[in-house]
Amino acid sequence: MEKILVIQNKRIGDVLIASILANNLKTIFPNSHITYFVYDYTSGVLLHNPNIDRVIEANDKELKKLSVLWKTIRQIRREKYDIILDPYAKFQSRMMCLFSGASKRVGFKRANKKLKLPYYTSAVSYVEKSTMNCGKALEDRVHMLDSVFGLPSADPKYRLYLTKEEKNYHRIDHLKRPVIMLGILGSNASKSLPIEYIAEIVDFIASSYDASLLFNYAPNQRAEAEKIYALCQYKKDIHLDIYEDSIRGFITLMNQCDLLVANEGGSVHIAKALDRPTFTIYSPFIEKSHWNSFEDGSLHDSIHLKEERPELFEGYSREERKAIENDPETMYQQLTPELILKRLAPFLEHHFKKVES
């Protein structure tokens, strides 16, 4: 029995995407025991996955302390893993790999870049260009497995597994349909539209469709959510009181909703895993082709400023994307509600009947 560890100490969407490693590894090593090492606030997306046997949770702030990292490395070494996969490939995870004692250590490296230390026994380059409709991030992970172990039949679809009780969630049964979930804020300020723009988009949806609207945001963003609500003119069908403050709570709630409109992030990947239609608003510094999993213009669609104003992105190197991430406000001002609604309005009309004017 192969003892396998997947290290994915990053955010919710990244962890959900990384779950396809376990799903595919079980076809290669059917008798394996698979453990995931993730941040504690992300583990909910792995719950009940039949291909994951164990989850180790870490606190992200604590793990940055060298003493805690070294203690974690010793713990991993004691576990005597046969195979370690590192799709995140950052300092913490590389050090865990280097000192793990595992005979097979697989991780990413950038093309034409030599690693300073032998972190991995198999250093895999990212694919140069996506050729699958699952998006580059998922294709990279499929490529990781295929290049090292061979993967005759790849499954790039990530999934969520709900209990019978979670499927029988009744909190929004009384709401009129459709129920549209709105991811009004990104995971941080650099992934969030100006709140005036968000309110304008919410008002368009509320005035154009006879629908119930819910807000999704992180628990620590409540004050910002209330500011957006205060700016909205059409409040009647916004149900600010219906909210879930945990990952599993959001999953059960989203499973009962009809569609998601949101900034790019974990909520989008959760909705896709539940096969709910999604419209994604990408941050200007995000490389859309990496994260636009399964977008077909019908079930899943999106907008990126680069598509609408390509002259703003001449060059668009990795360094330039970093500069935009550090100061995204100027670019976000260019991603106006008018531009977004040009793409969003037809998407909503495809799914719902518009209110007669």
Backbone torsions as a table, in degrees:
resi	resn	phi	psi	omega
1	MET	NA	120.3	178.9
2	GLU	-76.1	131.4	177.3
3	LYS	-100.2	114.6	-170.1
4	ILE	-119.6	138.4	175.3
5	LEU	-121.6	131.9	172.7
6	VAL	-112.3	121.4	179.1
7	ILE	-100.6	116.6	178.9
8	GLN	-139.7	70.4	-179.3
9	ASN	-87.9	78.0	177.5
10	LYS	-146.3	-153.8	-171.2
11	ARG	-87.3	178.9	-171.4
12	ILE	-57.2	-51.1	-178.4
13	GLY	-61.4	-39.5	179.7
14	ASP	-63.3	-40.2	-179.3
15	VAL	-68.3	-42.1	178.2
16	LEU	-62.9	-43.1	177.1
17	ILE	-61.1	-40.6	-178.9
18	ALA	-68.4	-15.0	179.8
19	SER	-65.8	-18.9	178.1
20	ILE	-67.9	-20.3	176.2
21	LEU	-62.2	-47.0	178.8
22	ALA	-63.7	-43.8	-178.5
23	ASN	-58.0	-39.6	-179.5
24	ASN	-84.2	-33.5	178.1
25	LEU	-61.1	-34.3	-179.4
26	LYS	-67.2	-22.1	175.3
27	THR	-80.8	-28.6	178.3
28	ILE	-81.7	-44.1	-179.3
29	PHE	-123.3	79.9	-173.0
30	PRO	-61.9	-23.8	-178.7
31	ASN	-101.4	14.5	-176.6
32	SER	-74.4	159.7	171.8
33	HIS	-112.8	116.7	-172.0
34	ILE	-111.0	125.5	177.9
35	THR	-114.8	141.1	173.7
36	TYR	-112.1	137.2	174.3
37	PHE	-109.6	112.5	-174.1
38	VAL	-140.8	166.5	172.7
39	TYR	-69.9	146.8	-174.1
40	ASP	-60.3	-33.4	-176.3
41	TYR	-77.6	-3.1	-179.7
42	THR	-107.7	-11.1	-168.1
43	SER	-65.1	-19.1	-178.7
44	GLY	-59.2	-28.7	-179.0
45	VAL	-75.6	-11.8	179.2
46	LEU	-98.0	-11.2	-174.6
47	LEU	-59.7	134.8	177.1
48	HIS	71.1	6.3	175.1
49	ASN	-68.9	118.0	-175.0
50	PRO	-68.0	-12.3	-179.0
51	ASN	-93.6	-4.3	179.7
52	ILE	-113.1	120.1	-174.0
53	ASP	-89.4	-24.0	-176.0
54	ARG	-157.8	146.8	176.1
55	VAL	-126.8	126.3	173.0
56	ILE	-100.8	124.8	-178.1
57	GLU	-103.5	137.8	178.3
58	ALA	-126.6	153.3	174.4
59	ASN	-90.3	125.3	-173.0
60	ASP	-62.5	-40.2	-179.7
61	LYS	-69.0	-39.5	-179.3
62	GLU	-67.4	-37.5	-176.1
63	LEU	-66.3	-20.0	178.2
64	LYS	-73.2	-15.8	176.4
65	LYS	-77.9	129.8	-176.8
66	LEU	-59.3	-35.2	-179.9
67	SER	-65.4	-40.1	178.9
68	VAL	-71.0	-41.0	178.0
69	LEU	-60.6	-44.6	-179.2
70	TRP	-65.2	-38.4	176.2
71	LYS	-62.9	-40.2	178.9
72	THR	-65.5	-41.2	178.9
73	ILE	-61.1	-43.0	179.5
74	ARG	-64.8	-37.6	177.2
75	GLN	-62.2	-45.1	179.7
76	ILE	-64.1	-39.7	178.9
77	ARG	-62.0	-39.5	179.3
78	ARG	-65.7	-26.2	-177.8
79	GLU	-71.8	-20.0	177.4
80	LYS	55.3	60.4	177.0
81	TYR	-74.4	146.1	175.7
82	ASP	-84.4	-38.9	-176.0
83	ILE	-132.5	134.4	172.5
84	ILE	-125.8	132.2	176.2
85	LEU	-112.4	133.2	-177.5
86	ASP	-126.5	80.8	-179.7
87	PRO	-74.5	-13.1	179.2
88	TYR	-85.1	-42.3	173.3
89	ALA	56.2	55.4	174.7
90	LYS	-120.6	178.1	-172.5
91	PHE	-51.8	-51.0	-175.9
92	GLN	-60.6	-50.4	-176.3
93	SER	-69.3	-34.7	178.1
94	ARG	-65.3	-39.0	178.0
95	MET	-67.4	-36.2	175.7
96	MET	-61.4	-42.6	178.6
97	CYS	-64.6	-48.3	-174.0
98	LEU	-56.4	-41.9	-175.1
99	PHE	-102.1	11.0	-174.3
100	SER	-72.9	-29.4	-174.3
101	GLY	83.3	0.4	179.5
102	ALA	-69.5	138.3	-178.1
103	SER	-74.4	-22.4	179.2
104	LYS	-126.5	114.0	-178.8
105	ARG	-126.6	118.9	-172.5
106	VAL	-119.7	128.4	178.4
107	GLY	-154.1	170.9	-178.1
108	PHE	-89.4	151.8	167.6
109	LYS	-143.7	154.1	178.4
110	ARG	-76.4	146.1	-178.8
111	ALA	-57.3	141.8	178.6
112	ASN	63.2	17.4	177.6
113	LYS	-114.9	126.9	180.0
114	LYS	-91.2	129.7	178.2
115	LEU	-73.8	141.8	-175.8
116	LYS	-69.9	-31.0	-179.0
117	LEU	-132.4	159.0	-178.7
118	PRO	-79.0	63.9	-179.4
119	TYR	-60.6	-38.5	-172.7
120	TYR	-121.0	147.2	169.7
121	THR	-82.3	-23.3	174.6
122	SER	-132.5	105.7	177.4
123	ALA	-96.8	115.2	-172.6
124	VAL	-102.4	131.1	175.8
125	SER	-79.6	148.4	175.0
126	TYR	-66.6	151.5	175.6
127	VAL	-65.2	143.9	-177.1
128	GLU	-70.3	-40.5	-178.3
129	LYS	-147.8	138.8	-178.9
130	SER	-69.1	135.3	177.4
131	THR	-120.4	-3.6	-179.3
132	MET	-110.2	156.1	-177.6
133	ASN	-79.4	3.0	-179.2
134	CYS	-84.3	-7.9	-177.6
135	GLY	91.5	157.1	-171.7
136	LYS	-66.6	-37.7	-178.4
137	ALA	-59.1	-43.4	178.3
138	LEU	-72.0	-40.3	179.7
139	GLU	-63.8	-36.3	175.9
140	ASP	-58.7	-40.8	-177.7
141	ARG	-73.3	-36.5	172.3
142	VAL	-62.3	-44.1	179.5
143	HIS	-61.2	-39.3	178.6
144	MET	-56.1	-48.6	-178.8
145	LEU	-69.2	-43.6	-176.1
146	ASP	-65.5	-40.4	-176.0
147	SER	-70.7	-26.2	-177.0
148	VAL	-99.9	-42.2	-173.2
149	PHE	-111.6	-18.0	-173.0
150	GLY	83.4	127.0	-176.6
151	LEU	-138.2	88.3	-174.1
152	PRO	-58.6	-37.0	-177.7
153	SER	-134.2	97.7	-175.5
154	ALA	-81.9	142.2	174.5
155	ASP	-120.8	101.5	-176.6
156	PRO	-87.7	1.7	-174.7
157	LYS	-83.5	122.8	174.7
158	TYR	-87.1	150.8	-173.7
159	ARG	-137.2	157.2	171.2
160	LEU	-116.9	147.3	-175.7
161	TYR	-119.8	115.9	-177.0
162	LEU	-104.6	144.8	174.5
163	THR	-76.6	167.8	177.5
164	LYS	-59.7	-39.9	179.6
165	GLU	-64.8	-40.8	179.2
166	GLU	-66.4	-35.6	178.5
167	LYS	-68.9	-24.6	-178.7
168	ASN	-94.8	32.2	178.6
169	TYR	-69.2	126.9	-172.5
170	HIS	-119.7	11.9	-171.6
171	ARG	-64.8	-25.4	-177.9
172	ILE	-112.9	17.6	179.8
173	ASP	-59.0	-30.3	-175.8
174	HIS	-81.0	-10.6	-177.5
175	LEU	-78.9	147.6	175.5
176	LYS	-72.1	150.0	178.4
177	ARG	-96.3	152.0	-0.5
178	PRO	-77.4	159.4	173.5
179	VAL	-107.3	118.6	-177.1
180	ILE	-108.8	122.7	176.1
181	MET	-88.5	131.5	-179.6
182	LEU	-115.9	113.9	174.1
183	GLY	-82.7	89.2	-167.7
184	ILE	-77.2	-17.4	-178.9
185	LEU	-135.7	147.4	173.8
186	GLY	-78.7	179.4	-178.3
187	SER	-66.2	-20.5	174.5
188	ASN	-152.7	177.4	-175.3
189	ALA	-60.6	-33.5	-178.0
190	SER	-72.0	-10.0	178.6
191	LYS	-112.3	14.6	-175.2
192	SER	-119.1	137.0	173.8
193	LEU	-68.0	158.9	170.6
194	PRO	-56.0	139.6	-172.3
195	ILE	-64.1	-28.2	177.1
196	GLU	-65.1	-37.9	178.1
197	TYR	-66.2	-41.4	-179.1
198	ILE	-62.3	-45.9	-179.1
199	ALA	-60.7	-38.3	179.4
200	GLU	-65.5	-39.4	178.0
201	ILE	-67.8	-42.0	177.2
202	VAL	-60.2	-43.5	179.7
203	ASP	-62.8	-38.5	177.6
204	PHE	-60.4	-47.8	-178.4
205	ILE	-64.6	-45.1	-177.8
206	ALA	-63.8	-35.2	-177.9
207	SER	-86.1	-19.0	-175.5
208	SER	-96.3	-21.1	-174.7
209	TYR	-132.9	140.6	176.1
210	ASP	-84.2	77.3	-171.1
211	ALA	-133.3	163.1	171.6
212	SER	-96.9	134.2	-176.4
213	LEU	-115.3	134.2	176.8
214	LEU	-120.1	148.7	177.4
215	PHE	-104.0	135.6	170.8
216	ASN	-117.9	139.0	180.0
217	TYR	-166.7	165.7	178.1
218	ALA	-71.5	149.8	-179.3
219	PRO	-53.3	-33.5	-179.2
220	ASN	-80.8	3.3	179.9
221	GLN	-106.5	15.8	-176.5
222	ARG	-57.1	-44.7	-178.3
223	ALA	-61.3	-40.8	178.1
224	GLU	-66.6	-38.5	178.5
225	ALA	-62.3	-39.7	179.6
226	GLU	-68.7	-32.4	175.8
227	LYS	-64.9	-42.3	178.9
228	ILE	-64.3	-44.0	178.4
229	TYR	-58.8	-42.4	-179.6
230	ALA	-63.7	-31.3	179.8
231	LEU	-76.9	-20.4	-176.9
232	CYS	-72.5	137.1	178.3
233	GLN	-86.3	-29.8	-176.3
234	TYR	-107.2	85.4	-174.4
235	LYS	-93.1	-14.3	-169.6
236	LYS	-53.3	-41.4	-174.7
237	ASP	-103.7	12.0	174.3
238	ILE	-92.3	121.3	-177.0
239	HIS	-104.7	82.7	-176.3
240	LEU	-67.5	-22.4	-177.7
241	ASP	-77.2	-16.7	179.7
242	ILE	-93.5	107.9	-172.7
243	TYR	-156.7	143.7	175.7
244	GLU	-120.3	130.8	-174.0
245	ASP	-101.8	13.9	176.5
246	SER	-129.4	161.7	179.2
247	ILE	-61.6	-49.7	-178.3
248	ARG	-63.9	-35.5	176.9
249	GLY	-62.8	-45.6	178.6
250	PHE	-63.6	-39.7	179.8
251	ILE	-60.3	-46.0	-178.9
252	THR	-66.6	-36.8	178.4
253	LEU	-69.7	-46.9	-179.5
254	MET	-62.2	-32.2	179.3
255	ASN	-63.3	-22.3	179.6
256	GLN	-97.9	-6.4	179.2
257	CYS	-85.4	166.8	-175.9
258	ASP	-99.9	-20.7	-175.2
259	LEU	-169.4	154.2	177.7
260	LEU	-124.4	134.2	167.4
261	VAL	-120.0	123.3	-172.5
262	ALA	-159.5	159.9	166.2
263	ASN	-65.0	150.2	-179.5
264	GLU	-59.5	135.4	180.0
265	GLY	163.3	-164.6	-174.8
266	GLY	-59.5	-36.8	-177.9
267	SER	-62.2	-35.5	179.1
268	VAL	-65.2	-45.7	-179.2
269	HIS	-66.6	-34.5	176.2
270	ILE	-63.7	-46.8	179.6
271	ALA	-61.6	-40.6	178.4
272	LYS	-64.7	-39.3	179.0
273	ALA	-65.1	-24.7	177.8
274	LEU	-92.8	3.6	-179.1
275	ASP	62.0	35.6	173.7
276	ARG	-97.6	140.9	178.4
277	PRO	-59.6	143.7	-178.5
278	THR	-135.7	143.7	167.9
279	PHE	-122.8	122.5	-173.1
280	THR	-110.1	134.1	173.5
281	ILE	-105.4	112.1	-175.6
282	TYR	-85.7	141.0	172.0
283	SER	-65.9	146.1	-176.5
284	PRO	-58.4	-27.5	-177.1
285	PHE	-89.9	-5.6	179.7
286	ILE	-80.0	136.4	173.5
287	GLU	-83.0	103.5	-171.3
288	LYS	-56.5	-40.0	-175.5
289	SER	-62.8	-18.6	178.5
290	HIS	-76.3	-34.3	-167.4
291	TRP	-119.7	4.1	-176.3
292	ASN	-85.8	52.4	-174.9
293	SER	-59.8	126.9	172.6
294	PHE	62.7	21.2	177.0
295	GLU	-72.8	128.5	-178.2
296	ASP	-129.3	3.9	-178.9
297	GLY	80.2	-1.7	-178.5
298	SER	-123.9	-69.7	176.7
299	LEU	-73.1	-38.9	179.5
300	HIS	-131.5	127.4	178.5
301	ASP	-138.9	174.7	-174.1
302	SER	-165.6	175.8	172.0
303	ILE	-141.6	141.6	172.3
304	HIS	-132.1	138.2	-178.7
305	LEU	-56.2	-32.7	-178.8
306	LYS	-59.9	-32.2	179.7
307	GLU	-72.4	-33.6	-176.0
308	GLU	-90.7	-32.2	-178.7
309	ARG	-132.4	67.9	-174.9
310	PRO	-61.2	-24.5	-178.5
311	GLU	-65.6	-19.6	178.6
312	LEU	-77.9	-10.4	-172.4
313	PHE	-121.6	31.7	179.2
314	GLU	-63.1	125.1	-174.6
315	GLY	91.8	-71.6	176.8
316	TYR	51.5	51.1	178.5
317	SER	-76.1	172.3	178.4
318	ARG	-59.1	-39.7	180.0
319	GLU	-66.5	-38.5	179.1
320	GLU	-68.1	-37.0	176.6
321	ARG	-62.7	-38.7	178.3
322	LYS	-64.3	-39.8	179.0
323	ALA	-63.9	-40.3	177.9
324	ILE	-65.5	-40.4	-179.9
325	GLU	-61.7	-38.6	-179.7
326	ASN	-71.1	-25.9	179.5
327	ASP	-145.5	75.7	-173.0
328	PRO	-85.3	-7.4	-170.5
329	GLU	-58.6	-43.3	-177.8
330	THR	-60.9	-45.4	179.2
331	MET	-66.3	-40.8	179.9
332	TYR	-61.9	-33.4	178.2
333	GLN	-62.2	-27.0	179.5
334	GLN	-79.6	-21.1	-179.7
335	LEU	-87.2	72.8	-171.2
336	THR	-74.8	159.5	174.4
337	PRO	-56.1	-35.4	179.5
338	GLU	-60.6	-44.0	178.3
339	LEU	-64.0	-44.8	-177.7
340	ILE	-64.5	-44.7	-176.1
341	LEU	-68.9	-23.7	176.0
342	LYS	-60.3	-32.0	177.8
343	ARG	-96.2	-37.6	-175.3
344	LEU	-71.2	-40.9	-175.8
345	ALA	-57.8	-49.6	178.1
346	PRO	-62.9	-34.0	178.7
347	PHE	-63.5	-45.7	179.6
348	LEU	-66.6	-39.1	178.3
349	GLU	-63.0	-31.3	177.8
350	HIS	-65.2	-29.5	-174.6
351	HIS	-101.7	-31.6	-173.5
352	PHE	-132.9	154.3	176.3
353	LYS	-81.0	130.6	-178.2
354	LYS	-75.1	152.3	175.8
355	VAL	-69.2	135.5	177.8
356	GLU	-68.2	128.2	-179.2
357	SER	-86.9	NA	NA
